[in-house]
Each structure stands twice: as C-alpha cells, then as structure tokens.
Amino acid sequence: MAVPKRRTSRSNTRHRRSAWRARVPTLVPVTVSGRTYQVPRRLVRAVQRGYVDPENLW
C-alpha cells in the first residue's frame, strides 16, 4: 500500500474532497401507456418492462 511521503495540507485535502461530487443523471424521455416521463437512462428498460413505476421515481 502506498504511504505518503509528506503530510497533505488542509487546503489541498479539502480541495481534493470538494471535487468528489455526484453527477446529475442524464434524463431521457420514455413513453409508457401514452404518457411521457423523464427517466434516467439506465432505468429506461426497467420502466418500459414495468419493473419500475415512473410515478414513484422522484
């Protein structure tokens, strides 16, 4: 395992940690039984097949 040679400053530590943020999922329009929903791309198939209810996603 890698061992740091020098202590990382508080500023550098916080700057690095602030870069780790969640990204907003890409929403795709999906039509299910005549209604169009905005759904994350990775859930499109599940919504189309009826595994996930698009009404309760948000």
C-alpha positions in Angstrom: 0.0 0.0 0.0 1.2 3.5 -0.8 2.4 5.6 2.1 2.5 9.4 1.7 6.0 10.9 2.0 4.7 14.3 3.3 1.6 15.5 5.1 -1.1 16.9 2.8 -2.2 20.4 3.8 -5.7 21.1 4.9 -6.3 23.2 1.9 -5.2 20.5 -0.5 -7.2 17.9 1.3 -10.4 19.9 1.2 -9.8 21.0 -2.4 -9.5 17.3 -3.4 -12.6 16.2 -1.4 -14.7 19.0 -2.9 -14.1 17.6 -6.4 -15.9 14.4 -5.5 -19.5 15.2 -6.2 -22.4 13.3 -7.6 -23.3 14.0 -11.1 -26.9 14.7 -12.2 -28.2 11.7 -14.2 -29.0 12.1 -17.9 -32.7 12.1 -18.2 -34.3 10.5 -21.3 -38.0 10.8 -22.4 -39.8 7.5 -22.2 -43.4 6.9 -23.3 -45.3 4.3 -21.2 -49.0 3.7 -21.9 -49.4 7.1 -23.7 -47.7 9.2 -21.1 -44.1 10.6 -21.4 -41.8 10.5 -18.4 -38.2 11.8 -17.9 -36.3 8.8 -16.6 -32.6 8.2 -16.0 -31.0 6.4 -19.0 -30.1 3.4 -17.0 -33.7 2.8 -15.9 -35.3 3.1 -19.4 -35.6 -0.7 -19.9 -36.9 -1.3 -16.4 -39.6 1.3 -16.9 -40.6 0.0 -20.3 -40.9 -3.5 -19.0 -42.9 -2.4 -16.0 -40.3 -3.3 -13.3 -40.1 0.3 -12.1 -43.1 2.7 -11.7 -42.0 6.1 -13.2 -44.5 7.9 -11.0 -42.6 7.0 -7.8 -39.0 7.7 -9.1 -38.8 11.2 -7.6 
